[in-house]
Amino acid sequence: MDQNLSRIVAQDKNFLNIINGRRVAALSQETITVLCPSDGLPFATIPAGTAEDVDSAVRAARDAFEHGPWSRMPAFERGRLLTRLGQLVEEHGDELAALESRDTGKPVRQGKADVVATARYYEFYGGAADKIHGDTIPFLDGFTALTLREPHGVVAGIIPWNYPMQIMARVVGAALAMGNTLVIKPAEDASLSAIRIGELAIEAGFPDGVLNVITGYGREAGAALSSHPGINYVTFTGSPVTGTAIQQAAATNNRGVTMELGGKSPQIVFADADVEKALPVLVNAIIQNGGQTCSAGSRILIERPIYNDVAAALGERFSKLIAAPHDMDLDLGPMVNPAQKRKVENFITSAAESGIEVVARGSIHVDAPVDGYYVAPVLFGAVDPASVLAQEEVFGPVLSLFAFDDEADAIKLANGTEYGLVAGIWTRDGARQHRVAKKVRAGQVFVNAYGAGGGVELPFGGFKKSGHGREKGFEALFDMSATKTVVFRHD
Ligand code: ADP
């Protein structure tokens, strides 16, 4: 990291929660130490919020929803505030990128890309706030029927550690555009950008209590938030196991949920594909963010006649990949925490021990601190579609190759996991592009391209174990609101 950015990050080591427009410590005064994944060293603290802090944040959000200026504010003014927040994100772009990189270990250029997407979310939803409206419905003679779109009330947003700033932005943008108020619970491993954005929201002029940020452990603060009776709707991005726990907690109060729960996303490479164009995209789709990406393209399905050539070309690229500290800005950074490093290493060891072919391995930079959480990327070939490696989300820099015989075989393999988040199709055949896009069970399908990141306008979410509900784009505004039908009789 350059000197300037280091200094900006170092200025504020003790981060505080944002409740009712004020920066506050946890009521217990307890904190969680923030470690940098690149060297394992502490550099900040965040509050260890518990149920009592959650309760105070939910009350603030409820009060702002029921009684504050927010409840009377026209949609275009809510939109202006979101747009202003987007501008502030841009103005503080270097600081936010440095903070996010240091907190998560991601290369600085990824932190910068996250800032660009974050600002875009706030701009997009700022512009969308006054462009969503209900319908009039042809009904009985003597009646007029119409629909209004109303906010749920207080929304809880439980955010993961992989793209904290972006994922918070898609939640905050859509929820606030529709007039909800929010309590955001970022992940204990990556809360700093959420707190900074909460501070910038105060600067942007959001009324007190509209956007509250409360940090703490998932099992304490997260569990207290998802089961709180004062919450009207819960949106979550993270692992399926935690998603189930959150849905069960929300169900105790019969609250609605949006769940984005990861994937095992395939990219299908047909023999007629432009392979040169595909190769860098195939590699990037698993290496970006060290593979800790819900939409990572973790399975490559290759038509048999070109399998050996594509495997060799990918192998050549993989062997050159280098994991390094975030501020060296190389191919990938470390994993976010020691547990994630161990989990990914266990996948790699068991797959190799079970006899799956290792086509290529990348490396860890010689100057990477030994206490950082680095994993060298691995490319596995001829993977058995029934194996654990083929079926489970690794969430690390591990790519699996499979050979297929024809289109039907490719579709069967692509749909052959419990997940259904994203898919890529590489072929020059236009009719096949359409056929396969329809048959692949995934919330987003890319043809001769890949990459869910940054497409703020594009609805995103999963089928099957990957979740339900849709985020991003206009679709998210429907999840973040409910339809009210009003019927007038005038005969
Ligand atoms: P990981 O297992 O890699 O930590 P999770 O999906 O569990 O990822 O975490 C995503 C988010 O969910 C984090 O903000 C975390 O604090 C939160 N979380 C974890 N467990 C729970 C829980 N039982 N209830 C509510 N939130 C939780």
Residues whose N, C-alpha, C, O or C-beta is under 5 A from the ligand:
A	BS01	ADP	I158 I159 P160 K185 P186 A187 E188 G216 Y217 G218 R219 G222 A223 S226 T237 G238 S239 T242 A245 I246
